[in-house]
Each structure stands twice: as C-alpha cells, then as structure tokens.
Amino acid sequence: MENEYQQICQEVRKLGGQGWNFLILKELRRLNENIETMLSKEKVDRKTDAQRQVEEKFGKSIAELLQEREGKSIREIASELGVSKSTVGNWKAMF
C-alpha cells in the first residue's frame, strides 16, 4: 500500500495541479472496464439451457438465427429450431 501511495504522489507531482484529476479519470476508466467485463460475463452466464442447446445444434448465436429467419412466423421459427412458440417470442423480445 505504501508503494502504491508513493507512486501516486510521484505521478501527481509530475502532472502538477491537474494530477489528481488525471488519476481519478484513469481509475474511473479502469473501474468501468471491470464493470463492462463483469456485465458481459453475466450475459453469457444467463443463457437458458434451450439457448445453449439451439446455439450448439446450429453453430450460431440466437440473434443470428433469428435474423436469418426474419419475415417467418413465430410458429415456423419454433418448428425449425425445435423450441416452443413462447420461447421464440421471448428471444425476439430479447434480441
């Protein structure tokens, strides 16, 4: 902790009056990157079993599969993907 504090003080001295502002912005960027990483992992982890199975079966993401089937009815899409109509409806709302 002492070394970190010393490094911060040295950086502030080098940068002059704007040093603290710079360090705060730098830390905020680092925290933002960590948050974005956590959120992207959370999205991946929240996939349902049906999503995983369909993506594995077709080798594409749900978003890609739905986009390819644009203009088809929910019933047709559900039949092609092997899931219920309500599942397709939920996916369309999400993606």
BELMODA-V100974 format. One record per pair of residues at least 24 apart in sequence whose ideal C-beta (glycine too) atoms are under 10 Angstrom apart, sorted by the first residue. I is the first residue (numbers start at 1). J is the second residue. If there is no record, write none. Layout:
i = (I:I)
j = (J:J)
This chain:
i = (48:48:48:48:50:50:50:50:50:50:50:51:51:51:51:51:53:53:53:54:54:54:54:54:54:57:57:58:61:62:62:62:62:62:62:63:63:63:64:65:65:66:66:66:66:67)
j = (83:87:90:91:81:82:83:84:87:90:91:83:87:90:91:94:81:82:83:80:81:82:83:87:91:81:82:82:95:87:88:91:92:94:95:91:94:95:95:91:95:91:92:94:95:95)
